[in-house]
Amino acid sequence: MEIQNLAKELSGCAYPGRGIVIGKSEDGSKAVTAYFIMGRSSNSRNRVFIQDGEGIRTEAFDPSKLEDPSLIIYAPVRVLGDKTIVTNGDQTDTVYDLMKEGRTFEESLRTREFEPDAPNFTPRISGLLTIKDGKYDYAMSILKSHNGNPDQCNRYTFTYDAPIAGEGHFIHTYMGDGNPLPSYEGEPTWVKISGDIEEFTQMLWDNLNEENKVSLFVRYIDIATGEYETRIINKNV
């Protein structure tokens, strides 16, 4: 496997849908995560990210134009102690609530499956960053239909125990545009992580498809202290 250039991965796919990046900064001092959403319909595009406590949530940019909120209004990011949860749906709350009760990340997600948006059956992608006592690890998950067959949910979890400086992984919902939309395939893509939070945020935003991009969240967390910086960009302003 060869490490990929994240800018090229993004610019080479007109519609990756929703995506999660998790990794470690070049200098090794920061845990890095990003989450973006895209949209093809007016309902999907009518959204912004807003801060909500230590996390974020989606909100309708123009409430009067909101059609179906069920799959587009949710909290993509929540923080539970030393854990940061990042997902593309309301499974963020499921992971938060069940991990609070003592379940694991994987156990929590076994209570959920792909989204009920036939014929796409959009995968649920999730990430978990854990920073404790100066140590950092992360996990990523995808729940997807069996090659478009909703009778079976395929569940994959990937764990990364010792993140490498300047490296990370990228997972997204779709392989590109289409009808139905083709679900993501394979393990998370191994990618380079470079630049400070400003440079990394701008690189991501600049390489998302201009017509389809909606919102972007980026967070750099200091592994030694747990303090973090956050950036949010919304196309709707």
C-alpha positions as CSV (number, residue, x, y, z in Angstrom):
1,M,0.0,0.0,0.0
2,E,1.2,3.5,-0.8
3,I,0.4,6.6,1.2
4,Q,-1.9,8.9,-0.7
5,N,-2.0,12.7,-1.1
6,L,-5.3,13.8,0.6
7,A,-5.7,16.8,-1.7
8,K,-5.6,14.5,-4.8
9,E,-8.0,12.0,-3.1
10,L,-10.5,14.8,-2.5
11,S,-10.2,16.6,-5.8
12,G,-10.3,13.4,-7.8
13,C,-13.8,12.4,-6.5
14,A,-16.7,14.7,-7.4
15,Y,-18.9,13.3,-4.8
16,P,-17.4,11.5,-1.8
17,G,-20.5,12.4,0.2
18,R,-19.5,12.7,3.8
19,G,-16.0,12.0,5.0
20,I,-13.9,11.6,8.1
21,V,-10.1,12.1,8.4
22,I,-8.2,11.1,11.5
23,G,-4.5,11.1,12.1
24,K,-1.5,12.8,13.7
25,S,0.1,16.1,12.9
26,E,3.5,16.3,11.2
27,D,5.3,17.3,14.5
28,G,3.7,14.5,16.4
29,S,2.1,16.7,19.0
30,K,-1.5,16.9,17.8
31,A,-4.3,14.4,17.2
32,V,-6.0,15.6,14.0
33,T,-9.6,15.0,12.8
34,A,-11.8,16.4,10.2
35,Y,-15.4,15.9,9.0
36,F,-17.1,17.2,5.9
37,I,-20.5,17.0,4.4
38,M,-21.6,17.5,0.8
39,G,-25.0,17.6,-0.9
40,R,-26.7,17.1,-4.2
41,S,-30.2,18.1,-3.2
42,S,-31.4,21.5,-2.0
43,N,-32.4,19.9,1.4
44,S,-28.9,18.4,1.9
45,R,-27.2,21.7,0.9
46,N,-29.4,23.8,3.2
47,R,-27.1,23.1,6.2
48,V,-24.4,24.6,8.4
49,F,-22.2,23.4,11.2
50,I,-22.5,25.2,14.5
51,Q,-20.6,24.7,17.7
52,D,-22.5,22.8,20.4
53,G,-20.6,22.5,23.7
54,E,-17.4,20.7,23.0
55,G,-18.8,19.3,19.8
56,I,-20.8,20.5,16.8
57,R,-24.2,19.9,15.2
58,T,-25.9,20.5,11.9
59,E,-28.6,23.1,11.5
60,A,-30.7,24.3,8.6
61,F,-29.3,27.4,7.1
62,D,-32.8,28.5,6.0
63,P,-35.3,26.8,8.3
64,S,-38.2,27.7,6.0
65,K,-36.7,25.4,3.3
66,L,-36.0,22.4,5.5
67,E,-37.8,19.4,4.1
68,D,-36.9,16.1,5.9
69,P,-34.6,16.6,8.9
70,S,-34.3,12.9,9.8
71,L,-31.0,12.1,8.2
72,I,-29.4,15.6,7.8
73,I,-29.9,17.2,11.3
74,Y,-27.6,15.6,13.9
75,A,-24.5,16.0,16.1
76,P,-21.5,14.9,14.1
77,V,-19.0,15.5,16.9
78,R,-19.4,14.9,20.7
79,V,-16.8,14.6,23.4
80,L,-17.0,12.0,26.2
81,G,-14.2,12.6,28.7
82,D,-10.9,11.7,26.9
83,K,-12.8,10.5,23.8
84,T,-13.8,12.4,20.7
85,I,-16.6,10.8,18.6
86,V,-17.0,11.8,15.0
87,T,-19.7,10.3,12.8
88,N,-22.0,11.1,9.8
89,G,-25.3,10.6,11.6
90,D,-27.2,10.3,14.8
91,Q,-25.1,7.3,15.7
92,T,-22.9,9.9,17.4
93,D,-25.4,9.9,20.2
94,T,-25.7,6.1,20.2
95,V,-21.9,5.8,20.7
96,Y,-21.8,8.5,23.3
97,D,-24.7,7.1,25.3
98,L,-23.6,3.5,25.2
99,M,-19.9,4.2,25.8
100,K,-21.0,6.2,28.8
101,E,-22.6,3.0,30.1
102,G,-19.4,1.1,29.6
103,R,-19.9,-0.4,26.1
104,T,-17.0,-0.3,23.6
105,F,-17.1,1.7,20.3
106,E,-17.7,-1.5,18.3
107,E,-20.4,-2.8,20.7
108,S,-22.2,0.5,20.5
109,L,-22.3,0.5,16.7
110,R,-23.6,-3.1,16.6
111,T,-26.9,-1.6,17.6
112,R,-27.0,0.4,14.3
113,E,-26.8,-0.2,10.6
114,F,-26.6,1.8,7.3
115,E,-29.1,4.6,6.7
116,P,-32.6,3.7,5.5
117,D,-32.4,5.9,2.4
118,A,-33.1,3.4,-0.4
119,P,-31.8,2.9,-3.0
120,N,-28.5,4.4,-1.7
121,F,-28.4,2.8,1.8
122,T,-25.8,5.3,2.8
123,P,-23.1,3.8,5.0
124,R,-22.7,5.0,8.5
125,I,-19.1,6.0,9.0
126,S,-17.7,6.7,12.5
127,G,-14.4,7.6,14.2
128,L,-13.2,7.6,17.8
129,L,-10.1,9.4,19.0
130,T,-8.8,8.6,22.5
131,I,-6.2,10.7,24.2
132,K,-5.2,9.7,27.7
133,D,-2.0,10.2,29.8
134,G,-0.1,11.6,26.8
135,K,-1.1,8.6,24.6
136,Y,-3.3,8.6,21.5
137,D,-5.1,6.0,19.5
138,Y,-8.0,6.0,17.1
139,A,-10.6,3.8,15.5
140,M,-12.8,4.0,12.4
141,S,-15.9,2.1,11.4
142,I,-18.2,1.7,8.5
143,L,-21.6,0.0,8.5
144,K,-22.8,-0.7,4.9
145,S,-25.3,-2.7,3.0
146,H,-24.1,-5.9,1.3
147,N,-23.3,-4.6,-2.2
148,G,-26.5,-2.7,-2.2
149,N,-28.6,-5.5,-0.6
150,P,-30.3,-4.1,2.5
151,D,-31.0,-7.6,3.9
152,Q,-27.4,-7.8,5.3
153,C,-25.4,-5.2,7.1
154,N,-21.6,-5.5,6.7
155,R,-19.7,-4.1,9.7
156,Y,-16.0,-3.2,9.6
157,T,-13.9,-1.6,12.4
158,F,-10.3,-0.5,12.0
159,T,-8.1,0.4,14.9
160,Y,-4.8,2.3,14.9
161,D,-2.9,1.9,18.2
162,A,0.2,4.0,17.6
163,P,-0.5,6.8,15.1
164,I,2.5,7.9,13.1
165,A,3.4,11.6,12.8
166,G,2.3,13.1,9.5
167,E,0.0,10.2,8.7
168,G,-3.7,9.4,9.0
169,H,-6.7,7.6,7.4
170,F,-9.6,8.8,5.3
171,I,-13.0,7.2,5.0
172,H,-16.1,8.5,3.2
173,T,-19.6,7.4,2.3
174,Y,-19.5,7.1,-1.5
175,M,-17.0,6.1,-4.2
176,G,-18.3,8.9,-6.4
177,D,-21.5,10.2,-8.0
178,G,-24.1,7.8,-9.4
179,N,-27.7,6.6,-9.0
180,P,-27.8,4.8,-6.7
181,L,-24.7,6.2,-5.1
182,P,-21.9,3.6,-4.8
183,S,-20.9,2.8,-1.2
184,Y,-17.3,3.2,-0.1
185,E,-15.2,0.1,-0.6
186,G,-12.1,-1.2,1.2
187,E,-10.3,-0.1,4.3
188,P,-9.7,3.6,5.1
189,T,-7.3,5.2,2.8
190,W,-3.8,5.9,4.2
191,V,-3.1,9.6,3.7
192,K,-0.5,12.2,4.5
193,I,-1.4,14.8,7.2
194,S,0.5,18.1,6.8
195,G,0.5,21.7,7.9
196,D,-0.9,23.4,10.9
197,I,-4.7,23.7,11.5
198,E,-5.1,26.7,9.2
199,E,-3.2,25.1,6.3
200,F,-4.9,21.7,6.7
201,T,-8.4,23.2,6.9
202,Q,-7.8,25.3,3.8
203,M,-6.4,22.4,1.8
204,L,-9.4,20.3,2.6
205,W,-11.9,23.0,1.7
206,D,-10.1,24.0,-1.5
207,N,-10.1,20.4,-2.8
208,L,-13.8,19.5,-2.1
209,N,-16.0,19.8,-5.2
210,E,-17.1,23.5,-5.3
211,E,-20.7,22.7,-6.4
212,N,-21.3,20.0,-3.8
213,K,-19.4,20.9,-0.7
214,V,-21.5,22.2,2.2
215,S,-19.6,22.3,5.5
216,L,-16.2,21.3,7.1
217,F,-15.1,20.8,10.7
218,V,-11.4,20.4,11.7
219,R,-9.9,19.9,15.1
220,Y,-6.3,19.6,16.4
221,I,-6.0,18.2,19.9
222,D,-2.8,18.6,21.9
223,I,-1.9,15.0,22.9
224,A,0.0,16.2,26.0
225,T,-2.6,18.5,27.4
226,G,-5.9,17.6,25.7
227,E,-6.5,21.2,24.7
228,Y,-7.8,21.7,21.2
229,E,-8.4,24.2,18.4
230,T,-11.4,24.0,16.1
231,R,-12.1,25.4,12.7
232,I,-15.5,25.4,10.9
233,I,-16.2,26.5,7.4
234,N,-19.7,26.7,6.0
235,K,-20.5,27.4,2.3
236,N,-23.8,29.0,3.5
237,V,-22.9,32.2,5.4
